[in-house]
Amino acid sequence: MRNELLKKSIFSIGIVSSVDGKNIKIRVDKDKNLPHLFFYGKLVKNVSVGLSNYVKILKGFTEIICKVEGEYINEDKIHTSKEYASEKQKINRYLNVTIFGFYDYNHRFQHGIKEMPLIGSECELLSKEEFEKLHKLSSENELTIKLGVLSDEETQQINLSANKLFTGHIGIFGNTGSGKSNTLAKMYAELFKLENFIENSAKKSKFIFIDFNSEYSGEKTLTVNKRVYKLSTNRPLEDHYSYSKVPIAENSFIDIELLTILSNATEKTQKPFLNRAINLYKKISKEKDGLEYFKNNLRQLVLRILKLKEKNLAFLCIDRYKQILKIDDDIIIPEWHNKYSYFQCGGDTEYESITDEQYKSQSIYINANDYNFPSNVIDKFLDFLKLQLLYDLLDNRVQNDHIYPCIARLESIKRDIQKVFTTDVNISDDIFKDDNIVVIDMKLTNQSIKKTLPLIILKKQYEEHRDKYNKDSSLHIVIDEAHNILSENSVRESETWKDYRLETFEEIVKEGRKFGVFLTVASQRPSDISSTIISQLHNYFIHKLMNENDLKAINRAVSYLDKLSFDSIANLSVGCCFIAGQLTQFPLSVKVLLLDKEQRPQSETVNLDELWKSDEMGELPF
């Protein structure tokens, strides 16, 4: 009893003097205005304004937890100065606190307002045990991630519940150099080294890291047990033996939406043409001998072309026919055909006497026998596009000038696609193989590939996982520098392409959780990212942000942040961040611990002092 009374006398700091909604004013006892208090020979930090400073208000058996957001003083002018031993005793100190939770009857913290305090209710400091319990974010039997310590109380470790963290979408935001890449790498590196994860999760959960700056492809970054695809579009196609390629299957590439985007096809003219070509592709692919079926189509088209009455259309079709057969030399029209055909001479009655057998004996017809399907999907589908174009031209369904630009655009990006994708026919598009962690390193790719490749891969993986989902697996998509592909303000692409790209990722963030698909995005410009995506995130790690638009985007999306925390975002030091969301019932200011040097993402700022030092003198040369 004596110990309890002593503790109560030390930890009691004042009484409630005003209640205005959830805003409470506490008058602090005059002998509790020191920065520290002594309790059993140990220093106890006294209450003050801070990110991790809390008080407890007692109302009967209910313990109301409040956060200190401000303080002020006023002078007691009611009594005469003779009653005070010193002038300091005239000063009354008040704390402005806001209610954000309470301890229930089992002494577990619950967020929200259960009861309001009364004027005169006693206010106490939290004990060390209560402070630790308040910041315990996981239960005893849960897998935990060791992330860091409280930024203003470094003796308090912050361990996160792996279940609460990774069963939701995560947003990591902060200016360049603020430490967001280390935060991303830290949480996943800690997960990958958990013994339970290694034993039980390797085949049940898959992780894809989209890496725009080669930060996570190091041998030991994140984990050694990963598959890295190091892609490049900066070298000739023939010189890509040293770079890995992402496999893509036929059915993944032959997709109307994807092809519409890649070819920038118009909605009313070129997209229907692409649809007809895809249907032709699928129809011929189902045939027992698809190659012979394709050759028969070519031979029939040749007969129709040679019988054309329109000279210009005939030679245009001959050009498209040559492109399919990969013939560079001019095709010689038979001498008798030159004399009698309509497309050469404008018509002649003797034209009708030329038989099909005479046409079939010519080299232009026989050339079709030498055709073979290309070994890669892109070239093969381009041949089907040109075959469909021939049908449409001969049926007077389309104009060449309206359709061929769509084919030409696919031709123009073909080499870039072949540099980063393995497009061989009948290849498996399993990017994981025997691993469950994949890093797609796109540092050496051009802007076009940076925008299209993640969409192709992630859309395929999401749909495949969604269709096979059985509640015994999960897919985790991690995108660093996410503004590269999730921006709403991009002007380098058509509105159709931008809408399709954003709609795809918005579907993942809105519907993915139902199917065990979880998205992690990290960016230095949250204001550039789709507001739908930002608002659907479950956990936020907010590093230093200075831009007004970025701060507004965070303020709109993160309702968990109190005013003091929000006002502190612009002043956070490197490595410190606010954690808010389903992980914790109130925002925490956390200093994320650095990974070992060999495990850190390769994003450290160059040390100019070391760079500019003279090798011989060991000092700056000026």
Secondary structure by P-SEA (a helix, b strand, c coil): caaaaaaaaaacccccccccccbbbbbccccccccccccccbbbbccccccccbbbbbcccbbbbbbbccccccccccccccccccccccbbbbbbbbbccccccccccccccccccccccccccccaaaaaaaaccccccccccccccccccccbbbbbcccccccbbbbbbbcccccaaaaaaaaaaaaaacccccccccccbbbbbbccccccccccccccccccccccccccccccccbbbbbbcccccccaaaaaaaaccccccaaaaaaaaaaaaaaaaacccaaaaaaaaaaaaaaaaaacccaaaaaaaaaaaaaaaccccccccccccccccccccccccccccccaaaaaacccccccccccccccaaaaaaaaaaaaaaaaaaaccccccccaaaaaaaaaaaaaaaacccccccccccccccccbbbbccccccaaaaacaaaaaaaaaaaaaaaacccccbbbbbbcccccccccccccccaaaaaaaaaaaaaaaaccccccbbbbbbbcccccccaaaaaacccccccccccaaaaaaaaaccccccaaaaaacccccccbbbbbcccccccccccccccccccccccccccccccccccccccccc
